[in-house]
Amino acid sequence: MWFPMQLAGWFVAMVVLMSIIEHQVHARLMHKAPRHFFLKRLAGRRKIFTSHAVKHHGQYREHFHDEPVPSGEDRGIRLNLAEGLLQAAPVSAILCCVSPTAAAMFPAVVCLHHVIWNQIHLEMHKPEGRFFARWAAYRYVARHHFLHHRHPDKNFNVAFPVGDWLFSTVAVPSAADRLAMEEAGIA
């Protein structure tokens, strides 16, 4: 009985950790222009900011979603699973000092996060009426993400908004926000 409880506990802890990481990467790398002398000169760092804060937000600020796109043309709104696993390796190495179970569980949670993130983010911006589109949980995160596009300094989590609650970055919708969510069909 102890081992399943331990696995469940580590799973929840890794989901929270992934939410915190998603929040911090989104808030600090994707929404803050590089200011440090050396960071300004890193093309990859500038590309992350420009791709997200300028292009993605520019496209979806006024219209939260638009027409579905063919596979392969949706890179700007999808996470790459292979990149996620590569980026999870250093975190797993650190976690190994605490618990081999946590170290093994973290890449699995990263995979789960990326699969869920890709499906829900794609449905948010390129709706096709996927099987989960009417679920209450999906509609909650869709509203949460919708508010991020209206208030770019809030609601940094897409899949699991735990980080937003922990860092007090949850946007409170105004009457205009609620009306816009209704018009977008996610109220």
C-alpha positions as CSV (number, residue, x, y, z in Angstrom):
1,M,0.0,0.0,0.0
2,W,2.9,2.4,0.7
3,F,4.4,2.2,-2.8
4,P,1.3,3.3,-4.7
5,M,0.8,6.1,-2.3
6,Q,4.4,7.2,-2.7
7,L,4.0,7.1,-6.5
8,A,0.8,9.1,-6.3
9,G,2.6,11.7,-4.0
10,W,5.5,12.0,-6.4
11,F,3.2,12.3,-9.4
12,V,1.4,15.2,-7.8
13,A,4.7,16.8,-6.7
14,M,6.1,16.5,-10.3
15,V,2.9,18.0,-11.8
16,V,3.3,21.0,-9.4
17,L,7.0,21.2,-10.3
18,M,6.1,21.1,-14.1
19,S,3.5,23.8,-13.6
20,I,6.0,26.0,-11.8
21,I,8.6,25.5,-14.5
22,E,6.0,26.2,-17.3
23,H,5.0,29.4,-15.4
24,Q,8.5,30.7,-15.0
25,V,9.7,29.9,-18.5
26,H,6.5,31.5,-19.9
27,A,6.8,34.6,-17.7
28,R,10.5,35.2,-17.7
29,L,11.7,33.9,-21.1
30,M,8.6,34.3,-23.4
31,H,7.3,37.6,-22.0
32,K,10.3,39.6,-20.9
33,A,12.5,41.0,-23.5
34,P,16.2,40.2,-22.9
35,R,17.7,43.1,-21.0
36,H,21.1,41.8,-19.8
37,F,24.0,42.8,-22.1
38,F,24.8,39.2,-22.9
39,L,21.3,37.9,-23.2
40,K,20.4,40.6,-25.7
41,R,23.0,39.1,-28.0
42,L,21.8,35.5,-27.8
43,A,19.8,34.9,-31.0
44,G,17.9,32.0,-29.4
45,R,16.8,34.1,-26.5
46,R,15.6,36.9,-28.8
47,K,13.8,34.3,-31.0
48,I,11.9,32.9,-28.0
49,F,10.7,36.3,-27.0
50,T,9.8,37.4,-30.5
51,S,8.1,34.2,-31.5
52,H,5.9,34.2,-28.5
53,A,5.3,37.7,-27.2
54,V,5.3,39.4,-30.5
55,K,4.1,36.9,-33.1
56,H,1.8,34.5,-31.1
57,H,0.3,37.3,-29.0
58,G,0.0,39.6,-32.0
59,Q,-1.9,37.0,-33.9
60,Y,-4.3,35.9,-31.1
61,R,-4.8,39.1,-29.1
62,E,-7.9,40.3,-31.0
63,H,-9.2,36.9,-32.2
64,F,-8.5,34.1,-29.7
65,H,-9.0,31.4,-32.3
66,D,-9.0,31.1,-36.1
67,E,-9.2,28.4,-38.7
68,P,-7.6,24.9,-38.2
69,V,-4.3,24.5,-40.0
70,P,-2.7,21.5,-41.7
71,S,-0.3,19.4,-39.6
72,G,3.2,20.9,-39.6
73,E,2.0,24.5,-39.8
74,D,1.1,24.6,-36.2
75,R,4.6,24.8,-34.7
76,G,4.1,28.2,-33.1
77,I,1.3,26.8,-30.9
78,R,2.7,23.4,-30.1
79,L,5.5,22.1,-27.8
80,N,8.1,19.7,-29.1
81,L,8.1,16.5,-27.1
82,A,11.7,15.6,-27.9
83,E,12.9,19.1,-26.8
84,G,10.9,18.7,-23.6
85,L,12.5,15.4,-22.7
86,L,16.0,16.9,-23.4
87,Q,15.2,19.9,-21.2
88,A,13.8,17.5,-18.5
89,A,17.2,15.7,-18.2
90,P,19.0,18.2,-16.0
91,V,16.0,18.5,-13.7
92,S,15.8,14.7,-13.4
93,A,19.5,14.6,-12.6
94,I,19.0,17.0,-9.7
95,L,15.8,15.1,-8.6
96,C,17.9,11.8,-8.6
97,C,19.7,13.2,-5.5
98,V,16.4,13.4,-3.7
99,S,14.5,10.4,-5.1
100,P,15.1,8.0,-8.0
101,T,11.3,7.7,-8.2
102,A,10.9,11.4,-8.7
103,A,13.8,11.5,-11.2
104,A,12.0,8.8,-13.3
105,M,8.6,10.3,-12.9
106,F,9.5,13.8,-14.0
107,P,10.1,12.9,-17.7
108,A,6.8,11.0,-17.7
109,V,5.1,14.1,-16.3
110,V,6.8,16.3,-19.0
111,C,5.5,14.0,-21.7
112,L,2.0,14.0,-20.2
113,H,2.1,17.8,-19.9
114,H,3.3,18.3,-23.5
115,V,0.7,16.0,-24.9
116,I,-2.1,17.6,-22.9
117,W,-0.7,21.1,-23.6
118,N,-0.5,20.5,-27.3
119,Q,-4.1,19.2,-27.6
120,I,-5.7,21.9,-25.5
121,H,-3.7,24.8,-26.8
122,L,-4.4,23.7,-30.4
123,E,-8.1,23.4,-29.6
124,M,-8.0,26.9,-28.0
125,H,-6.5,28.6,-31.0
126,K,-7.4,26.3,-33.9
127,P,-10.7,24.7,-32.7
128,E,-11.9,21.5,-34.4
129,G,-14.4,20.4,-31.7
130,R,-12.0,17.8,-30.2
131,F,-13.6,15.2,-27.9
132,F,-12.7,17.2,-24.7
133,A,-13.9,20.6,-26.0
134,R,-17.1,20.6,-23.9
135,W,-15.5,19.3,-20.7
136,A,-15.7,21.7,-17.8
137,A,-11.9,21.3,-17.1
138,Y,-11.1,22.3,-20.7
139,R,-13.4,25.2,-20.6
140,Y,-11.8,26.4,-17.4
141,V,-8.3,26.3,-18.8
142,A,-9.5,27.9,-22.1
143,R,-10.9,30.8,-20.2
144,H,-7.7,31.0,-18.2
145,H,-5.6,31.1,-21.3
146,F,-8.0,33.5,-23.0
147,L,-7.4,36.0,-20.2
148,H,-3.7,35.5,-20.7
149,H,-4.0,36.9,-24.2
150,R,-6.0,39.9,-22.9
151,H,-3.7,40.4,-19.9
152,P,-0.2,39.1,-21.0
153,D,1.3,39.7,-17.5
154,K,-1.2,37.1,-16.0
155,N,-2.2,33.5,-16.4
156,F,1.1,32.1,-17.7
157,N,0.1,28.4,-17.3
158,V,-1.8,26.7,-20.0
159,A,-2.2,23.0,-19.0
160,F,-2.2,23.1,-15.2
161,P,-2.6,26.6,-13.7
162,V,-1.1,25.7,-10.3
163,G,1.9,28.0,-10.9
164,D,-0.4,31.0,-11.5
165,W,-2.1,30.3,-8.1
166,L,1.3,29.9,-6.4
167,F,2.7,33.1,-7.9
168,S,-0.5,35.1,-7.6
169,T,-0.7,35.8,-11.3
170,V,-4.3,34.8,-11.9
171,A,-6.2,37.4,-13.9
172,V,-9.6,38.4,-12.6
173,P,-12.0,38.8,-15.6
174,S,-13.7,42.2,-16.1
175,A,-17.2,42.5,-17.5
176,A,-15.6,43.2,-20.9
177,D,-13.5,40.0,-20.6
178,R,-16.6,37.9,-19.7
179,L,-18.4,39.3,-22.7
180,A,-15.5,38.5,-25.0
181,M,-15.3,35.0,-23.6
182,E,-19.0,34.6,-24.3
183,E,-18.5,35.8,-27.9
184,A,-15.5,33.4,-28.3
185,G,-17.8,30.5,-27.1
186,I,-15.8,29.6,-24.0
187,A,-17.9,31.3,-21.3
